Structure formats: structure tokens, C-alpha cells
């Protein structure tokens, strides 16, 4: 074992998007030693793609306060969000924006010099009244500005980066403590054992589960798979957000900001369809509402185009100047990928997989929590999660636009603050038994050609490319915007078969230099775990809530289902209550969600 | 390039073309799949340079929001944009 490199840090952070980098900055500034492991160069993380902006009740454009923001988030979550975490996030939002400003994020400005705020779906004044304008943006490149500012600040604070290293598995001792992770260098295949007193998973979402997605190729749910293999259940994985306006057939996102600026959807009859589904909020209704509306229009034969398989997003009435000034990115996206200019023609759109609401269960301090005997939320010693991979749960059944950048910044920071306190009580590294290391090293070879066939696997060799394609198609066909029992049962069966076949994946490429085939095998294994949790949870939840829409159970059922799903390899499905009690204000009781 | 170095270059490029945005993933990987074998040394240098740009700058170039002052980069960008997407 002597040839395996071992490194020690106070904190290991897996993932270098906004959540990971906000946490690492807080920790590095507290003079702790922090390692950030990222499979791609940090500024190539998916945060860079967040176009829209970040919600905070600054009231710069229209009256606003955090309590209205909280109401909208609870309602948007379809009452599945935990109200203590939501209150915490909404109260912390203005401070999070000012901090970013301080780090150098160039927010767009109003003429009076204050930060510009745009209207986004699901935002209201006065608990469900008129439209609010709550989203702070740096033009249409807010995520890019945030990620680059945080990266620069981390370099200044001397965070240690392991760029282009892939984290395979967490290291866990017999008492359930997490002591770091096994990672390898993608350039040369060298394994490194990173020993850490605390580990934060911040690996983002799993959008690559679906064939049509807005997500970059890197979004393979690595942290989620890693957590499941460490015996941690995944929470609320049946709630996957489909963004209503993806470019039809390609998946690329047309930001909600386009509707915020006055764009609207029309069906094949030329009708403004959202007036029927959401008379008040219209095109700015919550994402799940708009996605379902588009799906219904198409299903009932009112789609556009020769195949009637999409609807149109109209922007041309806004005029070239507004489009060029406020939405330059989407204009060029349309010209490049569709060959049309939205200043002249409407954009063909269709719902596209966008955001993983579920994830690794945490409390509002970012601690990973699991059920132990009668306690539904017992912290796992040394383990934290933040951002899209975590389920804290502020988004519940459906995330509002502008709340994801807020989530990563608020809970990245909160997790770091809790880690700082935890490390005051836990000053020393725990000794990692050689057995734990040698098992982890052995397991890291599971896709090597010369490794033993996995138990339960047979001798037929499978390839990553084939299995990945099949998985994405199965998830799209069986677990998309609309779901029903028969379809889900078939889907569960197919996903389980794919998981079995995954055991027979062996990699031909045995080289150590840029062995991306090996990385792709680990990524697919992570996606398989996510798929299993998602489709099992979706089959079991016999109601429609937020993004989870069952044709056979069209109504929300608060009596039976106002609870969080938990799915693990070991125990299958389990449930825990929603935290309906906020920190300082009255609970928002469940009401019909009308926009 | 000999066949080994082509494979190495391709896998290396495949990782460098893993970006934070789906748009870049599609345009860059499509180009690597279809055209990278036929690039000469000068074009390879330009491609390396292009891949070192931040995602947003790369997106602006590849979507035509901005134009590079380096004529080699500019030519390469046109080539990437004109490679039909499968």
C-alpha cells in the first residue's frame, strides 16, 4: 500500500461549482486547510451556465420583503419544502447578494445605481398578490460572473485545488464517520487518498439522466451515487424539474428571463396558451405548471410544426433592441442551433430536463442527515452536502427560477460555518485503517478488464456508450413530465436490468493517460444509482405534487403524501416528515397552488 | 500524427471539451469527432488556445456574439460553427 499517495486536509470539498467554491472560500478565510477536487477545471463547472439570476428581496424595482419570498418558495415547492430552511435562505438572500458584489460580481444596475432586478416566474408581492421583481442578474451571465469571482477569491485565499481529479468513493469507518475520499488524477490515473476531518459533497445535479436535457455532459450525479454507495439514502428524487422552454429536439435552455422580459408561448392555433392555465401569472407561472401546459397542448393536438410536437415562444414583438440588450445570449443560441433569429421568428420549444430537486438529505447547516432508529434526521459525522446535489430541502417538489444560485451560495456558506464550529471540537484526524484504504483501492479497479466479474454479473461484456444511451431513453420514456403506474412499473424493470448489466462493464482502455473511458464508467454507475432512486420513488408516490405529475393520481394528497421520500440500496423506500415549522414566523399551511 | 498520438490527442481533447455548458459540449465534441484528425499543426495550436478560454468567452465566440482579433482563431471558430451537428 506504500505506493498510494495520501494527503491530509481539514476539509475536502468534492465539486468546484458555486456551492463548493463558496464553502471553500469561507473555510480558507478561516485559516483552515481546504482541498477542492474537481473533475473539470473549476471555472468549467455547470454554475457557469446559470443565465437567469439570483433571488433576493432587495425591493429595488418593486416593493418586496423576505417573508413574501419565503411564501413564494413554500408555495412553489408545493408545500414539500422544509420551512425552516426556506426561511433561513430567504432571510440570508440580500446578504448573499451584497457579499457577491463585494467579491466582484458585476450586477446589472438601474439608472439610480441600485442593483437591477427582473421579474421571474412564481414571484409575488404580498403573499400571492401582484408580480414581484426579485431576481438580481449580471446581464445573462450571472452564473459565469459568480463562478469566476469565487474562483479568483479562492486563489487569493490559497484554497488547494485538485483540478481534473475524479472522486470515486467516500472513505467511511466502522462507526459511520466519513474520513475523506479516494480520488484519481484523470491525467495519469494516479490514486490519491485524501484524508479529511470533514467532507463536503458539492457535485451538482444529474440532468444527464434524461435524453433531452439542458445540462452539460458533466452533470452525472457523482456525489449522489457516491453517497448511495456509502449507505446514505437519496431524498425526493422523484422530483425532477423540466424547464418549459428548451429548444425543441436539442434541449438547450431558453431562459425564463425571456418570458420575464415579455415573451409568451403560443400553440398551433396561434393562441396564447398560458392564459387558460394560469390566468393571473400567465407565462410567468411556476415552471412545472408551464411544462405541463405545453405537454397537454401537444398531447391534445395543438402543437406547432409539421409533427405538432412543440409550441412557440414569441419574442419578436419585443423588438430587436430589447432582445439584443437584455437577451443577447439566447438570440445567438437560436441563430447557431436553429438558424433562426428570435427578433424575427418565434422559437420552437419543448420541456427539457433541467434540475434535480432531490438529493443527499441535509439539515439547514449542510450536515448530511439519515434516519437512525426513531430519529429521522441524525447527522453523519464529518459529512456535509450543499447545492444541487443536496436536498436541504428548499425546493421541495418544484424549484423557482432564481432560487438555485441563491441555494448554492447560502448553503455553501452555512455548511462552511458549521464545519468551522465542528472542527473546533474535532481537532485531529481519525486514523484510517489500512483495510479501509485497501478496500477502496480494490474497488476503484472495478471496471478494469482484469478485475473479477462482480457478484451477480454474468460474462457478457457491456459498453458504457450503449448502456448510457439506453438509460437516458428509458428515463425519458418512463419518468418524464407525465407519469403513470404501468409506465413506471415497466421503467423500474428496465432500470433494474440496466443496473445489473452495469456490473458487466469492463474498460478496454487500460492506459493511465487521460483514461476518460474509466471516468465515463464511474459516471454512468452514478447515473444508474440516481435512476434507480428516481424511478422507484416516482412509482411509489401516488399523488401529483410539484414536478411529479401522475396521470393516474392527478391531485395532491397532503394526508398521505406530505412527506419526504428516502431511497437507499439497503432499505429501498422510507419516508420522513416535512419540516413545516419555520424559525420565527407562522407556518404556511398547504393550499391549492393556483397561479 | 501517428495513430497512437491521434487517439491520445482525441481523448485528451474529449476531456478538454467537457465544459460547463451543453452548447459548448455539443459544438466542441462534434468538431473533435468530425474534424480534429484533419487539423494541421498550426490549427492544433489554435484549437489548444481556444480551449484555454473561459467558457463564457468561448460561448461568445462560438455563438457569434464576439469575434477574435486573432485571424487563426477566427478561422477555426468559423470551421467549428460550420461543422454540421449530427
Interface residues (C-beta under 8 A of the other chain):
Chain A: X39 X40 X43 X44 X45 X46 X47 X48 X49 X141 X144 X147 X148 X164 X186 X213 X214 X215 X216 X217 X218 X250 X251 X252 X253 X328 X329 X332 X333 X335 X336 X337 X509 X513 X514 X515 X516 X517 X519
Chain B: X8 X11 X12 X14 X15 X18 X19 X20 X21 X22 X23 X24 X25 X26 X27 X29 X54 X55 X56 X59 X62 X63 X64 X65 X81 X85
